[in-house]
């Protein structure tokens, strides 16, 4: 009787063991599927968030460009106005530079001529000694 009970318990334990392993494998498969679905869902959410962020950035950029262009036109006026103003300013500066050049050309020439004519004919003592040593060594 004891032997029969032992074999029944052994048989039941073996069956429960196999059934437990199968349940664990099924749970592992379900967990893998859940993780895979979560990864796919995460990727889709990231794509959607990126698209939404791109749309917000594009609208912000367009708004700021309109503001910039409006400010630029109000400050500088039209292109023909700004280019004619720039041309007038450049010509005025060139006329002023020519006048300054003409006024200072004579002074600059006098300074250059004065420096060219200031030639010091004295030979430094160190140069004389060096030449004398070289001449003595050559003999």
Secondary structure, DSSP 8 states (H G I E B T S, - for coil): -HHHHHHHHHHHHHHHHHHHHHHHHHHHHHHHHHHHHHHHHHHHHHHHHHHHHHHHHHHHHHHHHHHHHHHHHHHH--HHHHHHHHHHHHHHHHHHHHHHHHHHHHHHHHHHHHHHH-------HHHHHHHHHHHHHH-
